[in-house]
Amino acid sequence: SFYTAYQGHVYQFAAPADSAYKKIADLKGQKIGISTIAGGQYPYLLATLKDAGKSVGAGKDVEIAEVGRGGPALIALKDKRVAAYSASFVDMMAIELQGMKLHRFNEGPTSTFISDSLVATKESLDKDPKTAIGLARAECLGSKSRRRTAA
């Protein structure tokens, strides 16, 4: 990787701060909401559950339910239809902006993933460093622009 947009990862895993769920293992037997199984948050959640140990595993000790983003996810958490939620940091911020405080599970190797990286072989970087620099600068400017428009 020659450029990383986020020093943390895009996907997160959380439960309402006032719930009894403080560790991933506490979720055994519970339903976990996810924004969509069509994106990267699904393999992230599966890896996070696997890293939590043998007591919790997708399809074994927890059920994963697609609940959507924003309002629908907030309602699923409020109504206790799901005990926890996995989605992007933007989805988590949307829930918190509506007044629900979240406790993020920061356990295991998945809690320190980096994301949104540009990757190239050393050979291609050595052969054409200007292209890599241009791509990184464009991504950096694009990230700043996306942050401004999201705010």
RAMO-V157824 format. One record per helix or strand. SS is the DSSP state (H for helix, E for strand). FROM is the first residue (numbers start at 1). LEN is the number of residues. Records with the same first field share a line. If there is no record, write none. Layout:
# RAMO-V157824
SS->FROM-LEN, FROM-LEN
This chain:
# RAMO-V157824
E->3-4, 11-6, 31-4, 58-1, 62-5, 84-5, 102-3, 115-4
H->24-4, 40-12, 71-8, 89-9, 109-4, 122-6, 129-22
